[in-house]
C-alpha cells in the first residue's frame, strides 16, 4: 500500500508514461500529465488525489469509506481521494493510466497506441 506523497510520486513515475512532469500547484508538489494536473497529495488530509468523477467517487466511498474519503474542499470537484496507507498499487495503476489516457491529446494517443 502507498502511504506517502513520495511513494505515490515514485509509483506514478514508475508507470513510465510520457508527458508526466513534476510541478508545484498552489504551493504544493503535484504531478502533471500533458500539462494538466494528474495526481497530488491533499494538504488538508492524509490522502492521495486522483482524477475521476463525482459519481465514481460516491460509489467508491459507499463501497469502502475507510479507503475512499472526502474533505469538504473537494466536494464540488470530480476528484477521488484515497486515504494514506490504503492506496492499492493495482487500483492506482489502473486509475492513473486511465486518467493519463483521458488527458492525452487525441493525436498523441493515436501515435502512442500505434507503438
Secondary structure, 3 states (H helix, E strand, C coil): CECCHHHHHHHHHHCCCCCEEEEEECCEEEEEECCEEEEEECCCCCEEEEECCHHHHHHHHHHCCCCEECCHHHCCCCEEEEECCCECHHHHHHHHHHHHHHHCCHHHHHHHHHC
